[in-house]
Amino acid sequence: MPETTLASLVHAAAQRLAEAGVPDPLVDAELLVGHVRGARRGEVQAAIIRGDVAGDSEQEALNALVVRRAAREPLQHITGTAPFRHLELAVGPGVFVPRPETETVVQFAIDALLNAPEPEPVAVDLGTGSGAIALAMATEVPHARVFATELSPDAYRWARRNTEGVTNLTLVNEDLAHAFRDLDGTVSVVISNPPYVPDAAIPRDPEVRLFDPAMALYGGEDGLDIVRVLSVRALELLRPGGLLVIEHGELQGEEIRSILTRDGWRAAATHRDLTLRDRATTALRP
């Protein structure tokens, strides 16, 4: 019986994923092979070029994973990890999978912390989910003190796992509308990636629709219910001149700027992501 090359195995997996409508099927096939082999994607590609052969056990393991991915289970749930900036986060059922676009949003907060006049600037992440934003701030600005809250018990367990042992990060399982009252008036940066999908706008992608928790997706009739809460709470938390950063959908910038301006924020501005879509709005506390 002829041996199965890794190249043919990846090709067949990618074809099955493509037929199931999976975006970037070749990338996912290579990452799934890497997960089976305990190897990075680049190492898988090198093995393909070398003409490496796949063993029976590898083929069986990959087949089981491809079946799951073809059913549109998120790749990150299958591998158990999601990359975020320099981090590898543990993720799974019950927590929102961090997206690449959020990596650019958190940069606004990191820049503000690096330029803050305080020797130990304070940052607050409201609705931290997996802990991605809070952990990026805490590790990239080690002299900052970072506080994060997550209301969902399921998501909180993932955030606790990801942030365990990070000494300059405090995590609580509380409603963002009430958390960290003792910090009022002292915070340099408040950041949030809140649920902002309008209730009637059911996401097209099965990975989002079927697997991301509804609590992390839907934000009321216009998607901005939590943004209105954030605007009020962040005004209380921030010191004068402190920065608010909110991630949102590409069509929501104008309305969010209006909400913030009506609440008394100054210099509200909307920023685009790497795909040139509106992705974040910032404002300064007067």
N, C-alpha and C positions, 0 to 999 in steps of 0.2 A: 504493500500500500504506500503510495507516494507521501512524502512528508508535506505538511502544510507550512508554507512560509508565513512569517509575520506579515509580510506585505499583502498576501492574498487574504489573510484573516482580517486585517484592517479594512481592505477594500470591500469585502463582503459585509462587514459590520456597517461601514459607511453607507453602502447601498441600501441596507435594510432601514437604517435611520432616515435616509433621504426619502424613501418610499413612505415612511410614517410622518413626513412633513417636518422633521426636526431641523431647525436652522443649524448651519455649520456642521453637517453630519461627519465630515472627515475629522474636524477638530475633536468632536465628541468621541469618535471611534478611537482616535489616538490617545485621548485622555483616559478612556475606559481601559484600554490595553495597559496604559501606564499604571492605573489603579490595581489591576490584576497582578502586574509584575513588580509593583512597588518602585516604579521608575518615573522619572520626569518625562514630559512630552518630548523634549529634545533627545532624550536617551532612546525613546521608542523610535523616533525618526532615524536615529543613527543605526539602530538595530535593523530597521527595514532596509536601509542602504547596504548594510553588511550582508543581507540575505539570511538573517537569523530564522530559525525554525521555531514554530509554536508547538508545545507539548499538548497532549490530550487534555490534561487537567486545566491548562490555560484556556484552551478552546471551550471547554465546558463552562468555566467560570465566566468567560467573556460572553458567551451566549446568554447566560442568565441575566447579565447586566444589560445587554442589548435589548432583551425582551422588556425590561423595566423602562429603559430610556425610550424605546419605540412607543410605549404606552404614555409617553410624555411626562413621566416622573422626572423632576429636575435633576440634571447631572449632579448638582451639589448635594442633593439628598442621597444619591447613590454612592458618591465618593465620601460623603460626610464632611467635606470641607469646601470653603469658598475663599478665593483670594481677595484681598482688599488692601491696596497699596502694598506695603511690605509685609503684610500679615497673612497668615493662614487661619481662618476662623472655622470653628466647629459649627455646623448647621445641620438641620434636619426638620422633621415635621413639627409644626407649631411656631416656627420663627420665619420671618421674612428674610429671603436670601439677599444679601447685599449686592448692589448693582455697580458696574464700573462707573456710571455717571456720578454716583455719590462720592467717588474718589476725588473728583474735581471740586465738589461742593465743600468738602471738609477742608480744602486748602484755604478757603477764606478764613475759617476759624483758626487754623494753625498759623497763618500769617499774622492775624490779629494778636494771638498769644505771644508770638515771637517778638512783636513790636510793642507789647504792653509795657507801661511804665513800672508796674509792680514787680518786685523780685520773684513773687510766686503768684502769677495771675491765676484767676479762677475761671474755669469753663464748666458749663452745664449742658448736658445732652438730654433733651426731653423726649422720651419715647425711643430708647436706645436700641430696641430689638435685639439683635445678636451681639450688640456692644461694639460694632465696627467703628462708628464715628468716635465714640468715647475712647476706645483703645488706641485709635490712630493719634488722637490728640495727646493722650497720656504718654505714649511711647516716643512720639516725635518732638514733643515739648516736655522733656522730663522735669523741668523746674516748675511746671504748671501743676495746679491741683484740679483734678477733673472729677465731676460728680455726674452720675447718670441715673435715670429712673426708667423703669419699664413696668407697665401695669399688668400685662398678660403673664400669668404664672408660667405658661409654657415657654414663652420667649425669654422670660427672666431666667429660667434654668439654663438656657443656652448662653445668655449674657454672663451669668455667674461663672460658668465653665470657662468662657473665653477670657474673662478679666481676672481670674483667680491669681493671686500673687503679685498683681500690679499695685505697688504700694502707694502710688499717687492718684489712685482711682477709687472712688467710693460709689457703690452700686446699691440702689434700693428698689423695692417692689412696691411702687406707689403711683398714684394718679399724678400726671404731670401738672395738673392744675393746682396742686397743693404741695408738691415736694419741695424740700429744701427752703422752708420759710426762714431758717436761721441764716441763710445766705443773702437775704434781700438787701439790695443796695450795694453789694460788694463784688458782683460778678463782672468779669471783663468780656466774656463771650457766652451767648446762649445760642445753641444750634439745635435744629430738629429736622428730621425727615419724617413728617407726620403722614398719617393716612390722608390721601388727597383725591382719590378716585370718587367721582360722583356716584351715588348709590345705584343709579340706573345704568351706568356705563360699565357693563360687565366686560372684563378684559378679554381680548381675543385669544391670547396665547394660553393653551391648556395648562402649561407649567404654572402660570400665575393664577388662572381662574380656579384650578382644581387643587392647588397645593399651597399657595401662599395664604396665610391666615387672613380671614376677612377683616379682623380687627386692625390689621396693618395696612389694609387697602382702602377701605371705604370711609369717606369723610362727610357724609350727609348729602343733602340734595344737590348742592353745588360743589361738594368735595372740600369745602373750606371751613367746616365747623371747628375742627381742631386748630386751624390757623387763627381763628378769632380768639380762641382760648390762649394760644401761644402769645399773641400780641399783648394781651393783658398781663399774663404771668411774667413774660420777659421784661416788661416795663418795671415790674416790681423787683425782679432779680438783679438787673443790670445796674451798675454805677453809671453816672453821667458820662456820656461818650462811649459807653459799651456797645458792642456789636451784636446784632441779631442776624442769624443766617437761617433761612428756611428753604428746604428743597420742595419743588412742586412740579406740576405738570406743565407742558409747554404752552398751554393756552391760559394759564392762570396768573401770569405775572402782573398784568394790569389791575386785576381785581385785588390781588394781594397788596400791591402798592397803595391802592385806594383805602383798604382796610387799615393799613399801618399809618398812613397819613392822617386819616380821621381819628385814630387813637393818639396822635401826637408825636409819632416818630418823625425823625428828620432824615433827609438824604436817602429815601427809599429808592433802591435801584435793582433792576433785574439783570441777570447775567446768563449768558449762553454756555452750553456745554460744548464738548469737542465736535458734536454733530451739528452745531449752530442752532440748537433748539433752546428756548428759554428753559432754564433748569433751577435757578436759585434766585431768591430776592434777599437783599441785605438792607439793613436800616440801622441808624444810630439812635441811642437813647438820648433825649435832650437833657 
